[in-house]
C-alpha cells in the first residue's frame, strides 16, 4: 500500500498533529554539499540549472535518496521571479545574487513587470516531475518563494552587500519601497500558487533578512506583506512555513502573521521559540557551522535540539 | 557649584534610579563622523591615535562639546590589549581589525602573554586627562573592554571574516578555545581595572558578536567569562554595561550575568527588553542606518524609542 502523503510525519507536524518521530529535512539539502549534485551540475549557473526541469528534479531528489529526509524541497531560488521577468540577476558561486542595474528610485519600478504564470513554468514543471517521482513513497514536497524585503535587498543593493541602500529607501522614499514590496509580494504569490497547482504539498516563504529590520520597519514594510502571502498560501489548503533569521526579538509578532510553521535559526533555544509561538509548529535551530567540526559534535548538537523539542512538547501537553 | 558626577542622569540611570530626563550618548560618538575628529586624526592608524593620550583625550571630548551628550566614552578599541602585547593586530579603515598571524591551534596560545598594567598605561593616561577635563561639568566617563568571544573572533579569524574558524575551534578544540577565552578574560579585566583606577566612572563590555552563538555555545564559551568580567567590574564599585547585538533569543539568560545595564541593538522593541531584563537598566535601540535618511526620519525614530521607554517605565511603576 502506498503511504498517504497527508499522513507523512512532516505534514502532520506542520499541522501540529502528533507524530511518531520528529521529521527531519535540511535547509540547502539539495546542492553542492552532495558529490552527485556537483557531478550533475557541471559548470553552468544555478539559474540555468533551475531552468532545466529534468536536472532540477534530479537535484531535488538526490538528498531524499541519500539521506531519506522526511521532505523534499524544490530545487529553486528566491530570485527566480526577478530573473524570469528579465530584471537582470545572476547567482554567482561563492557570492550570491548579483544584479546588473539595481532599483535605485521610482523610475526603476517599471522594470519589475508583473510575474505571469508562464514565467515560472519551468519551476512548475520541476514540481510536477518531482511529485510524480515521490508519489510512490509518500514523501512530501515543499515549494518556496522569497518575501519582499529579502528579495528587495538584492534588487536594491545589487547583491549581498548589506541593507543600507534599501533601509535608506524605507526612510527617504517609503512610497517607492511600498510599491516595490507590493510588486514582489504579487510575484511571490504567483510563484507559490503555481508550485502548489503543480503538486507542492507545503510552501516555505523566505524572509531571510527579517532580523535586520527594527520593529517599526517590520510593522510597516514587512509584516503586512508576509500576512498577505501567508493568507494566499493557506487559501490553497497547504501548510505555509515562515523562514527568517535573527527573529528572537519579534517572535510574538511573527506568531500573529498566519503561518502554520516557523523555521527558526540557532539564535534562540527552540523550547523558547515553542513557548513564544503559540499556534505554530517550530522547526530548525541547528547552527550548520557545527558540520565543520567533528561528526560527534554535530550529532550531539542535533540530538540536544531534538531532546529540547521533545521535552518542550511533553511539558506543553502535560500542562 | 560643581555638579556631582554621581548625581548625573547617566550614572543615576545606570543604577536604576529615577532621572529627570532620559540621558543620551551614542555608540561611536567619538570618531570619523565629526569633521573636527578628521582634522585631529590626520592619516595615522587608529591604534596610533589611541596610543597618544593627548589626542585620544581630545577625541573623547569632541562629541561632549559638540552634542552635549550625557556621558563620554574613552577613545579606545577592544583590540588594544592584543596590540599592546605585540600580538600583531592593526585596525584598517573601512575593514576593521586585521591580524597578520591568527590563532589557529594550541601552539599559538603562548603568543598571547598576560596583559600587564604598563601595557595599557596610555589608555589609563587618556582616562586621567579626560577625567580632569570633565571634573568641572559632572559628565561621567565610560571605560571599555572587549569580551572574549568577540576579541577571539578577530584573533582566530584574522579579521572581520565571519566566525567559522572560531566556531570550528569550539567544536573541535574546546580546550584551546577555553584557554584562549581565559587569557582574553584576564586581559579584559586588567584593561578595565586600569581605566577605573584612572577615573572611569562606568565600564562597557563589548561582546558585540554574542548573537552569533547558539545557546549551548553561549552557556559554555561566553556566559561564564562575561559573569567573571561583570563581577570584577562591580567589585570596583562602578556600574558595568553589557553590549551585544542580536540578543533577542537570550535576554533572560543575559539578565542573570550580573550587569547593571544592557545595551541592546535595534532588533527588538525596547519595552520588551525592559520586561525581559529585570534588575538591569536598558539603553540603545536606535538603528544607526536611519542617519542615512532624512533628518525627520531619524528624529522621529529616536523619539519613538524614548517614548516607548518612558511608557514602559511608567507602566512598570504603576503595576
Interface residues (C-beta under 8 A of the other chain):
Chain A: X163 X164 X167 X168 X170 X171 X172 X211 X212 X214 X215 X216 X217 X246 X247 X248 X249 X250 X266 X267 X268 X269 X272 X273 X285 X287 X289 X290 X292 X293 X294 X297 X298 X301 X304
Chain B: X163 X164 X167 X168 X170 X171 X172 X211 X212 X214 X215 X216 X217 X246 X247 X248 X249 X250 X266 X267 X268 X269 X272 X273 X285 X287 X289 X290 X292 X293 X294 X297 X298 X301 X304
